[in-house]
Amino acid sequence: QVQLVESGGGLVQAGGSLRLSCAVSGRTVSTYAMGWFRQAPGKEREFVAAITWTGSSTYYADSVKGRFTISRDNAKNTVYLQMNSLKPEDTAVYYCNIDHNREYLKTRYRYLEVWGQGTLVTVSS
């Protein structure tokens, strides 16, 4: 059973930065695409960013493009999300997940069965 443990969230002022980490166990991630997702209060979970298993390609939601950067360290079974120029609308619980198919991860993540507890990011204005 895969386990996903997100960390690095916190309270930050608008314009600030945070770096999220997600440690994966139960799988060797080197053949998986990895992604970040978020769920704001009262809203559905949404796609934020994804990275291919080689790390050669990355994908971002329009709302975070140019501000967030996804990266991975296969040796550590970990994916990261560097978040800069944070805005109050970035406030959400952030989750990571993995899948062999990057398109499935980007568009059908709602059907993934296992999720971690997430990490809360709060951006104050």
MARKOL-689151 format. One record per residue: x, y, z of N, C-alpha, C in turn; residue number from 1. Coordinates in Angstrom, 3 decimals, padded with zeros to 6 digits, m for minus. Each point is the difference from the previous one (the first is absolute). Layout:
% MARKOL-689151
{{X; Y; Z}; {X; Y; Z}; {X; Y; Z}; NUM} ...
END
This chain:
% MARKOL-689151
{{000.851; m001.193; 000.000}; {m000.851; 001.193; 000.000}; {000.886; 001.242; 000.000}; 1} {{m000.258; 000.897; m000.932}; {000.780; 001.223; m000.061}; {m000.414; 000.914; 001.155}; 2} {{000.972; 000.700; 000.545}; {m000.252; 001.018; 001.019}; {000.617; 001.306; m000.447}; 3} {{m000.729; 001.074; 000.225}; {000.407; 001.340; m000.426}; {m000.018; 000.907; 001.218}; 4} {{001.127; 000.644; 000.283}; {000.089; 000.870; 001.166}; {000.469; 001.373; m000.446}; 5} {{m000.923; 000.954; 000.039}; {000.302; 001.376; m000.385}; {000.451; 000.804; 001.207}; 6} {{000.880; 000.969; m000.236}; {000.480; 000.867; 001.064}; {000.446; 001.329; m000.593}; 7} {{000.221; 000.959; 000.885}; {000.537; 001.283; m000.416}; {m000.988; 001.138; m000.046}; 8} {{m001.269; m000.293; 000.259}; {m000.991; 001.067; m000.006}; {000.149; 000.921; 001.187}; 9} {{m000.771; 001.074; m000.006}; {000.041; 000.954; 001.106}; {m000.712; 001.274; m000.361}; 10} {{000.185; 000.988; 000.859}; {m000.605; 001.314; m000.182}; {001.045; 000.941; m000.574}; 11} {{m000.344; 000.688; m001.076}; {000.943; 000.906; m000.643}; {m000.766; 001.219; m000.515}; 12} {{000.681; 001.117; m000.046}; {m000.634; 001.207; m000.527}; {m000.009; m000.028; m001.530}; 13} {{m000.936; 000.712; m000.565}; {m000.048; 000.113; m001.450}; {001.342; 000.494; m000.533}; 14} {{000.446; m000.607; m001.093}; {001.295; 000.319; m000.571}; {001.124; m000.880; 000.511}; 15} {{m000.270; m000.768; 001.028}; {001.003; m000.870; 000.587}; {000.154; m001.318; m000.747}; 16} {{000.839; m000.870; 000.577}; {000.318; m001.279; m000.641}; {m000.086; m001.137; 001.007}; 17} {{m000.286; m001.171; m000.517}; {000.041; m001.236; 000.765}; {000.484; m001.113; m000.915}; 18} {{000.609; m001.014; 000.606}; {000.392; m001.186; m000.758}; {m000.642; m001.218; 000.634}; 19} {{m000.823; m000.670; m000.769}; {m000.666; m001.203; 000.464}; {000.789; m001.236; m000.416}; 20} {{m000.078; m001.026; 000.835}; {000.622; m001.277; m000.310}; {m001.040; m001.109; 000.131}; 21} {{000.196; m001.041; m000.771}; {m000.871; m001.175; 000.105}; {000.874; m001.239; m000.098}; 22} {{000.033; m000.753; 001.083}; {000.761; m001.247; 000.039}; {m000.929; m001.160; m000.310}; 23} {{000.433; m000.833; m000.916}; {m000.801; m001.144; m000.436}; {000.652; m001.293; 000.492}; 24} {{m000.794; m000.870; 000.561}; {000.488; m001.319; 000.385}; {m000.945; m001.063; m000.558}; 25} {{000.506; m001.219; m000.084}; {m000.806; m001.083; m000.546}; {000.099; m000.135; m001.510}; 26} {{000.682; 000.939; m000.635}; {000.223; m000.041; m001.448}; {001.384; 000.583; m000.281}; 27} {{000.633; m000.460; m001.048}; {001.193; 000.666; m000.494}; {m000.453; 000.951; m001.093}; 28} {{000.135; 001.282; 000.240}; {m000.664; 000.999; m000.840}; {000.665; 000.249; m001.330}; 29} {{001.127; m000.647; m000.254}; {000.776; 000.343; m001.188}; {m000.750; m000.244; m001.305}; 30} {{m001.085; m000.792; 000.009}; {m000.767; m000.223; m001.226}; {m001.384; 000.631; 000.074}; 31} {{m000.211; 000.897; 000.960}; {m001.288; 000.650; 000.188}; {000.091; 001.487; m000.286}; 32} {{m001.026; 000.523; m000.641}; {m000.178; 001.446; 000.003}; {m000.466; 000.391; 001.406}; 33} {{000.340; 001.212; 000.402}; {m000.368; 000.471; 001.333}; {m000.697; 001.344; m000.136}; 34} {{m000.912; 000.268; 000.896}; {m000.754; 001.241; m000.133}; {m000.394; 000.592; 001.329}; 35} {{m000.377; 001.280; m000.046}; {m000.526; 000.725; 001.149}; {m001.422; 000.452; m000.322}; 36} {{m000.810; 000.012; 001.038}; {m001.396; 000.382; m000.111}; {m000.352; 000.828; 001.228}; 37} {{m001.094; 000.723; m000.053}; {m000.393; 000.779; 001.162}; {m001.510; 000.064; 000.101}; 38} {{m000.445; 000.203; 001.223}; {m001.429; 000.131; 000.259}; {m000.229; 001.151; 000.962}; 39} {{m000.631; 001.033; m000.502}; {m000.335; 001.158; 000.822}; {m001.309; m000.265; 000.735}; 40} {{m000.237; 000.708; 001.094}; {m001.241; m000.205; 000.748}; {m001.229; 000.188; m000.877}; 41} {{m000.879; m000.990; 000.023}; {m001.239; 000.090; m000.754}; {000.130; m000.240; m001.483}; 42} {{001.195; m000.405; m000.441}; {000.209; m000.216; m001.433}; {000.483; m001.412; m000.256}; 43} {{m000.090; m000.413; m001.259}; {000.492; m001.318; m000.374}; {001.529; 000.013; m000.111}; 44} {{000.565; m001.186; 000.120}; {001.433; m000.141; m000.180}; {000.350; 000.327; m001.459}; 45} {{001.135; 000.698; m000.186}; {000.399; 000.374; m001.344}; {001.457; m000.331; m000.249}; 46} {{000.314; m000.177; m001.272}; {001.369; m000.258; m000.425}; {000.831; 001.268; 000.132}; 47} {{001.247; m000.162; 000.471}; {000.921; 001.131; 000.128}; {001.196; m000.166; m000.940}; 48} {{000.683; m001.150; 000.085}; {001.219; m000.196; m000.786}; {000.300; m001.483; m000.094}; 49} {{000.730; m000.371; m001.065}; {000.429; m001.385; m000.169}; {001.360; m000.029; m000.663}; 50} {{000.699; m001.114; 000.208}; {001.331; m000.175; m000.560}; {000.123; m001.444; m000.464}; 51} {{000.609; m000.190; m001.172}; {000.172; m001.352; m000.525}; {001.034; m000.773; 000.804}; 52} {{000.043; m001.312; m000.225}; {000.859; m000.830; 000.838}; {001.473; 000.324; m000.197}; 53} {{000.358; 000.502; m001.174}; {001.398; 000.386; m000.223}; {000.287; 001.399; 000.529}; 54} {{m001.054; 000.761; 000.240}; {000.186; 001.393; 000.393}; {000.202; 000.938; m001.170}; 55} {{m000.090; m000.537; m001.208}; {000.310; 000.817; m001.166}; {m001.145; 000.924; m000.412}; 56} {{m001.211; m000.312; 000.429}; {m001.149; 000.830; m000.353}; {m000.818; 000.326; 001.240}; 57} {{m000.481; 001.236; 000.043}; {m000.846; 000.442; 001.107}; {m001.262; 000.659; m000.554}; 58} {{m001.047; m000.007; 000.802}; {m001.298; 000.529; m000.411}; {m000.579; 000.769; 001.178}; 59} {{m000.666; 001.118; m000.309}; {m000.526; 000.847; 001.066}; {m001.410; 000.466; m000.330}; 60} {{m000.787; 000.174; 001.041}; {m001.264; 000.697; m000.166}; {000.292; 001.450; m000.348}; 61} {{m000.874; 000.602; m000.782}; {000.224; 001.390; m000.416}; {000.125; 000.934; 001.207}; 62} {{m000.702; m000.321; 001.057}; {m000.030; 000.883; 001.174}; {001.332; 000.062; 000.743}; 63} {{000.877; m000.975; m000.223}; {001.275; m000.012; 000.726}; {001.206; 000.113; m000.933}; 64} {{m000.252; 000.000; m001.296}; {001.098; 000.026; m000.968}; {000.853; 001.247; 000.220}; 65} {{001.316; m000.199; 000.011}; {000.920; 001.109; 000.210}; {000.297; 000.298; 001.452}; 66} {{m000.773; m000.591; 000.914}; {000.206; 000.242; 001.437}; {000.423; m001.268; 000.731}; 67} {{m000.502; m001.139; m000.432}; {000.298; m001.269; 000.657}; {000.936; m000.827; m000.883}; 68} {{000.854; m000.800; 000.660}; {000.900; m000.901; m000.715}; {m000.039; m001.370; 000.655}; 69} {{m000.283; m001.016; m000.802}; {m000.001; m001.375; 000.499}; {001.331; m000.648; m000.362}; 70} {{000.510; m000.802; 000.920}; {001.237; m000.738; m000.251}; {m000.075; m001.317; 000.751}; 71} {{000.955; m000.874; m000.272}; {m000.027; m001.308; 000.646}; {001.408; m000.500; 000.242}; 72} {{000.108; m000.902; 000.976}; {001.258; m000.671; 000.296}; {m000.328; m001.487; 000.106}; 73} {{000.255; m000.732; m001.056}; {m000.373; m001.414; m000.018}; {000.780; m000.804; 001.032}; 74} {{001.204; 000.422; 000.278}; {000.802; m000.723; 000.997}; {m000.632; 000.097; 001.387}; 75} {{m000.729; 001.081; 000.239}; {m000.653; 000.201; 001.300}; {m001.488; m000.325; m000.060}; 76} {{m000.471; m000.437; m001.156}; {m001.447; m000.294; m000.147}; {m000.853; 001.200; 000.408}; 77} {{000.432; 001.174; m000.417}; {m000.630; 001.239; 000.473}; {m000.274; 000.954; m001.160}; 78} {{m001.128; 000.700; 000.106}; {m000.325; 001.062; m000.938}; {m000.150; 001.300; 000.785}; 79} {{000.379; 001.104; m000.622}; {m000.011; 001.305; 000.646}; {m000.867; 000.984; m000.782}; 80} {{m000.460; 001.015; 000.698}; {m000.710; 001.103; m000.646}; {000.514; 001.295; 000.608}; 81} {{000.766; 000.734; m000.777}; {000.462; 001.323; 000.416}; {m001.055; 001.009; m000.404}; 82} {{m000.502; 000.718; 000.989}; {m001.078; 000.953; m000.243}; {000.495; 001.401; 000.329}; 83} {{000.051; 000.844; m001.010}; {000.435; 001.385; 000.163}; {m001.150; 000.944; m000.310}; 84} {{000.153; 001.238; 000.406}; {m001.013; 001.039; m000.257}; {m001.392; m000.495; 000.378}; 85} {{m000.103; m000.555; 001.182}; {m001.265; m000.585; 000.436}; {m001.089; 001.054; 000.127}; 86} {{m001.219; m000.426; m000.309}; {m001.170; 000.866; 000.055}; {m001.019; m000.596; 000.974}; 87} {{m000.871; 000.808; 000.542}; {m001.031; m000.549; 000.906}; {m000.814; m001.114; m000.652}; 88} {{m000.218; 000.065; m001.287}; {m000.776; m001.046; m000.679}; {000.750; m001.324; m000.131}; 89} {{001.272; m000.026; 000.397}; {000.746; m001.256; 000.055}; {m000.268; m000.760; 001.290}; 90} {{m000.721; 000.600; 000.917}; {m000.323; m000.650; 001.263}; {m000.792; m001.282; m000.248}; 91} {{000.522; m001.118; 000.505}; {m000.623; m001.297; m000.241}; {000.796; m001.073; 000.745}; 92} {{m000.560; m001.183; 000.034}; {000.755; m001.183; 000.403}; {000.617; m000.575; m001.268}; 93} {{001.297; m000.219; 000.047}; {000.726; m000.500; m001.162}; {000.305; m001.486; 000.168}; 94} {{m000.222; m000.741; m001.079}; {000.208; m001.436; m000.019}; {000.906; m000.386; m001.168}; 95} {{000.681; m001.124; 000.147}; {000.745; m000.545; m001.133}; {m000.590; m001.362; m000.362}; 96} {{000.363; m000.450; m001.187}; {m000.374; m001.346; m000.402}; {000.867; m000.439; m001.166}; 97} {{m000.110; m001.294; m000.335}; {000.829; m000.564; m001.065}; {m000.852; m000.889; m000.898}; 98} {{000.436; m000.156; m001.233}; {m000.641; m000.947; m000.917}; {000.966; m000.269; m001.148}; 99} {{m000.119; m001.191; m000.591}; {000.866; m000.315; m001.140}; {m000.315; 000.879; m001.206}; 100} {{m001.247; 000.444; m000.099}; {m000.454; 000.766; m001.152}; {m000.140; 001.465; 000.371}; 101} {{000.798; 000.869; m000.609}; {m000.022; 001.408; 000.409}; {m001.313; 000.681; m000.394}; 102} {{m000.603; m000.416; m001.097}; {m001.258; 000.616; m000.397}; {m001.104; m000.390; 000.980}; 103} {{000.014; m001.252; 000.435}; {m000.961; m000.440; 001.008}; {000.221; 000.797; 001.285}; 104} {{001.234; 000.222; 000.367}; {000.300; 000.753; 001.224}; {m000.509; 001.437; m000.114}; 105} {{000.129; 000.573; m001.177}; {m000.404; 001.402; m000.188}; {m001.505; 000.164; m000.079}; 106} {{m000.690; m000.967; m000.610}; {m001.410; 000.220; m000.333}; {m000.983; m000.912; 000.718}; 107} {{000.469; m001.141; 000.512}; {m000.917; m000.940; 000.631}; {000.422; m000.325; 001.427}; 108} {{000.675; 000.964; 000.622}; {000.524; m000.209; 001.345}; {m001.114; m000.275; 001.005}; 109} {{m001.204; 000.428; m000.317}; {m001.106; m000.226; 000.935}; {m000.247; m001.487; 000.234}; 110} {{000.463; m000.811; m000.918}; {m000.236; m001.434; 000.112}; {001.126; m000.737; 000.723}; 111} {{001.038; 000.725; 000.394}; {001.066; m000.629; 000.769}; {m000.521; m000.332; 001.390}; 112} {{000.314; m001.187; 000.456}; {m000.631; m000.478; 001.230}; {000.749; 000.412; 001.262}; 113} {{001.308; 000.108; m000.077}; {000.798; 000.249; 001.204}; {000.498; 001.439; m000.007}; 114} {{m000.243; 000.696; 001.082}; {000.485; 001.366; 000.195}; {000.623; 000.124; 001.374}; 115} {{000.935; 000.922; 000.125}; {000.572; 000.285; 001.300}; {m000.885; 000.949; 000.788}; 116} {{000.516; 000.462; 001.110}; {m000.784; 000.897; 000.858}; {000.063; 001.449; m000.486}; 117} {{000.929; 000.273; m000.889}; {000.149; 001.355; m000.526}; {000.747; 000.909; 000.956}; 118} {{000.360; 001.164; m000.502}; {000.658; 001.012; 000.825}; {m000.677; 001.339; m000.288}; 119} {{m000.347; 000.715; 001.058}; {m000.782; 001.225; m000.122}; {000.896; 001.193; m000.292}; 120} {{m000.349; 000.727; m001.032}; {000.666; 001.255; m000.350}; {m001.011; 001.119; 000.172}; 121} {{000.360; 000.968; 000.828}; {m000.868; 001.145; 000.232}; {000.764; 001.261; m000.374}; 122} {{m000.544; 000.769; m000.924}; {000.637; 001.230; m000.457}; {m000.852; 001.169; 000.460}; 123} {{000.593; 000.852; 000.820}; {m000.737; 001.157; 000.518}; {000.245; 001.217; m000.885}; 124} {{m001.007; 000.847; m000.067}; {000.113; 001.202; m000.848}; {000.588; 001.161; 000.757}; 125} 
END
